[in-house]
């Protein structure tokens, strides 16, 4: 927990032998601007990268869960690549990031409240989740509801 919090790390590569990045691991590492996540990582815990300077992040296909507010306050994070295999995007995961678009993989089963809240540059969400699955399980996707009502979701799988 908070293993590297408040340190002056500029970049880090998480080896594939690491299965979980702990809660607040890089919390407030304000000059951390480069993070490489490798296959093998399964979970990014709550607040893991809170208030860092990361500008882009690619989730390996082995990541199953992105924790609550994991990337909250990452004011430079404008490119997020999520891959098939991801199951859960927790509450506030990308809260207040400057992303303009994102693609949600078909494997996602849960998107928490505020997952993309106050992402003021977010123009659209490409969603690979089947729309009928979404409608049957709408309360599991509370973080998408506001975007659907605003017509900002592109349903890629009908």
C-alpha positions as CSV (number, residue, x, y, z in Angstrom):
1,X,0.0,0.0,0.0
2,X,1.4,3.4,-1.1
3,X,4.7,1.7,-1.9
4,X,6.1,4.6,-4.0
5,X,3.6,7.4,-3.0
6,X,4.9,10.9,-3.1
7,X,8.3,9.9,-4.6
8,X,10.0,11.6,-7.6
9,X,9.8,8.6,-10.0
10,X,9.7,9.8,-13.6
11,X,9.0,6.4,-15.3
12,X,8.4,2.8,-14.4
13,X,7.9,-0.5,-16.1
14,X,5.9,-3.0,-14.1
15,X,7.2,-6.5,-14.9
16,X,4.9,-9.3,-15.9
17,X,5.6,-11.1,-12.6
18,X,3.7,-8.4,-10.7
19,X,0.0,-9.5,-10.4
20,X,-1.4,-6.5,-8.6
21,X,-0.5,-2.9,-8.2
22,X,-1.5,-2.0,-4.6
23,X,-3.8,0.7,-3.4
24,X,-2.2,4.2,-3.8
25,X,1.1,2.6,-5.0
26,X,2.1,5.7,-7.0
27,X,-0.3,8.2,-5.3
28,X,0.8,11.8,-5.9
29,X,4.0,10.9,-7.8
30,X,3.4,14.1,-9.7
31,X,6.4,13.8,-12.1
32,X,5.6,10.2,-13.0
33,X,4.9,10.5,-16.8
34,X,5.7,7.1,-18.3
35,X,4.2,3.8,-17.1
36,X,4.6,0.5,-18.9
37,X,2.3,-2.3,-17.8
38,X,3.2,-5.8,-18.9
39,X,1.2,-9.0,-19.6
40,X,0.7,-10.8,-16.3
41,X,-0.6,-7.9,-14.3
42,X,-4.2,-8.7,-13.2
43,X,-5.3,-5.7,-11.1
44,X,-4.7,-2.0,-10.6
45,X,-6.0,-1.2,-7.1
46,X,-7.8,1.8,-5.8
47,X,-6.0,5.1,-6.3
48,X,-2.9,3.4,-7.7
49,X,-1.9,6.2,-10.0
50,X,-3.8,9.1,-8.4
51,X,-2.5,12.5,-9.4
52,X,0.4,11.4,-11.6
53,X,1.5,13.0,-14.9
54,X,0.8,10.0,-17.1
55,X,-0.3,11.0,-20.6
56,X,-1.1,7.5,-21.9
57,X,-1.7,4.0,-20.6
58,X,-2.2,0.7,-22.3
59,X,-3.8,-2.1,-20.2
60,X,-2.5,-5.6,-20.9
61,X,-5.1,-8.2,-21.8
62,X,-4.4,-9.9,-18.4
63,X,-5.8,-6.9,-16.4
64,X,-9.2,-7.9,-15.1
65,X,-10.0,-5.0,-12.7
66,X,-9.2,-1.3,-12.6
67,X,-9.8,-0.1,-9.0
68,X,-11.8,2.9,-7.7
69,X,-10.3,6.2,-8.6
70,X,-7.2,4.4,-9.9
71,X,-6.4,7.2,-12.4
72,X,-8.3,10.1,-10.7
73,X,-6.6,13.4,-11.0
74,X,-4.3,12.4,-13.9
75,X,-4.6,15.7,-15.6
76,X,-2.5,14.7,-18.6
77,X,-4.0,11.3,-19.3
78,X,-5.5,11.7,-22.7
79,X,-5.0,8.2,-24.2
80,X,-6.3,5.1,-22.6
81,X,-6.2,1.7,-24.3
82,X,-8.3,-1.0,-22.7
83,X,-8.0,-4.6,-24.0
84,X,-10.2,-7.6,-24.2
85,X,-10.0,-9.5,-20.9
86,X,-10.9,-6.5,-18.7
87,X,-13.9,-7.3,-16.6
88,X,-14.4,-4.3,-14.2
89,X,-13.9,-0.6,-14.4
90,X,-14.5,0.6,-10.8
91,X,-16.1,3.7,-9.5
92,X,-14.3,6.9,-10.5
93,X,-11.5,4.9,-12.3
94,X,-10.8,7.7,-14.8
95,X,-12.5,10.6,-13.0
96,X,-11.4,14.0,-14.2
97,X,-9.0,12.8,-16.9
98,X,-8.8,14.8,-20.2
99,X,-9.6,11.8,-22.5
100,X,-11.6,12.6,-25.6
101,X,-12.6,9.1,-26.5
102,X,-12.3,5.5,-25.2
103,X,-13.2,2.0,-26.4
104,X,-14.8,-0.3,-23.9
105,X,-13.9,-4.0,-24.6
106,X,-16.7,-6.6,-25.0
107,X,-15.5,-8.5,-21.9
108,X,-16.3,-5.7,-19.5
109,X,-19.1,-6.7,-17.1
110,X,-19.2,-3.8,-14.7
111,X,-18.6,0.0,-15.0
112,X,-18.9,1.8,-11.7
113,X,-20.5,5.1,-11.0
114,X,-18.4,8.2,-11.9
115,X,-16.0,6.0,-13.9
116,X,-15.7,8.8,-16.5
117,X,-17.2,11.6,-14.5
118,X,-16.0,15.1,-15.2
119,X,-14.0,14.0,-18.3
120,X,-14.9,17.2,-19.9
121,X,-13.1,16.4,-23.2
122,X,-14.9,13.1,-23.6
123,X,-16.8,13.3,-26.9
124,X,-17.8,9.6,-27.4
125,X,-17.4,6.1,-26.1
126,X,-16.9,3.2,-28.5
127,X,-18.6,0.3,-26.8
128,X,-18.0,-3.3,-27.8
129,X,-20.4,-4.6,-25.2
130,X,-23.5,-6.0,-26.9
131,X,-26.3,-3.4,-26.4
132,X,-28.9,-6.1,-25.4
133,X,-26.5,-7.3,-22.7
134,X,-26.0,-3.8,-21.5
135,X,-29.8,-3.2,-21.4
136,X,-30.4,-6.5,-19.5
137,X,-27.7,-5.6,-17.0
138,X,-28.0,-1.8,-17.0
139,X,-27.3,-1.4,-13.3
140,X,-23.9,-3.0,-13.7
141,X,-23.0,-0.2,-16.1
142,X,-24.1,2.8,-14.1
143,X,-21.0,4.7,-15.2
144,X,-22.2,4.7,-18.8
145,X,-25.8,5.7,-18.3
146,X,-25.2,9.5,-18.5
147,X,-23.3,9.1,-21.8
148,X,-26.1,6.9,-23.3
149,X,-28.7,9.6,-22.4
150,X,-26.4,12.2,-24.1
151,X,-26.0,10.0,-27.2
152,X,-22.3,9.7,-26.8
153,X,-22.0,5.9,-27.1
154,X,-21.2,4.2,-30.4
155,X,-22.5,0.7,-30.0
156,X,-20.1,-1.5,-32.1
157,X,-21.8,-4.8,-31.5
158,X,-25.5,-3.9,-31.9
